[in-house]
Amino acid sequence: MVQTSHFNQILEMIDRLSLDEQEDLINIVRQRQIERRREEIAANIAQAHQEYQQGKLFRGTVDDVIAKLNQ
């Protein structure tokens, strides 16, 4: 309940901003989301690379994967 109240307070504060300020805020939030997603993707790639180096990942064509699953 506290989180919903806090969220509503934030929305009310945003409503008090001018349209230009709201647009700037939207752009800032979007850029932060993009950067956060890039960081997640980079971390996933690093983890997959490490797992591949350790032999934990299978690499092959779709046919290879199907053949492996049928074994």
C-alpha positions as CSV (number, residue, x, y, z in Angstrom):
1,M,0.0,0.0,0.0
2,V,2.9,2.4,0.8
3,Q,4.4,1.8,-2.6
4,T,1.1,2.6,-4.3
5,S,0.8,5.8,-2.2
6,H,4.4,6.7,-3.1
7,F,3.7,6.1,-6.8
8,N,0.6,8.3,-6.7
9,Q,2.6,11.0,-5.1
10,I,5.1,10.8,-7.9
11,L,2.3,11.0,-10.5
12,E,0.9,14.1,-8.8
13,M,4.3,15.7,-8.9
14,I,4.6,15.0,-12.6
15,D,1.2,16.5,-13.2
16,R,2.4,19.7,-11.7
17,L,5.3,19.9,-14.2
18,S,4.9,21.9,-17.4
19,L,4.4,20.0,-20.6
20,D,8.0,20.7,-21.7
21,E,9.2,19.4,-18.3
22,Q,7.1,16.3,-18.6
23,E,8.5,15.6,-22.1
24,D,12.0,16.1,-20.8
25,L,11.3,13.7,-17.9
26,I,9.9,11.1,-20.4
27,N,13.0,11.3,-22.5
28,I,15.3,11.0,-19.5
29,V,13.4,7.9,-18.2
30,R,13.4,6.4,-21.7
31,Q,17.2,6.9,-22.0
32,R,17.7,5.3,-18.6
33,Q,15.6,2.3,-19.6
34,I,17.6,1.9,-22.7
35,E,20.9,2.1,-20.8
36,R,19.6,-0.4,-18.2
37,R,18.6,-2.8,-20.9
38,R,22.0,-2.4,-22.6
39,E,23.6,-3.3,-19.3
40,E,21.4,-6.4,-18.9
41,I,22.2,-7.5,-22.4
42,A,25.9,-7.0,-21.9
43,A,25.7,-9.0,-18.6
44,N,23.8,-11.8,-20.4
45,I,26.4,-11.9,-23.2
46,A,29.2,-12.1,-20.7
47,Q,27.5,-14.9,-18.8
48,A,26.8,-16.8,-22.0
49,H,30.4,-16.4,-23.1
50,Q,31.7,-17.7,-19.8
51,E,29.3,-20.6,-19.9
52,Y,30.3,-21.4,-23.5
53,Q,34.0,-21.3,-22.5
54,Q,33.2,-23.7,-19.6
55,G,31.4,-26.1,-22.1
56,K,28.1,-25.5,-20.5
57,L,26.4,-24.3,-23.7
58,F,25.6,-26.2,-26.8
59,R,26.4,-24.7,-30.1
60,G,25.0,-26.0,-33.4
61,T,22.4,-25.7,-36.1
62,V,18.7,-26.3,-35.5
63,D,19.2,-29.8,-37.0
64,D,22.0,-30.4,-34.5
65,V,19.8,-29.3,-31.6
66,I,17.0,-31.6,-32.7
67,A,19.3,-34.5,-33.1
68,K,20.8,-33.9,-29.6
69,L,17.3,-33.7,-28.2
70,N,16.3,-37.0,-29.8
71,Q,19.3,-38.8,-28.3
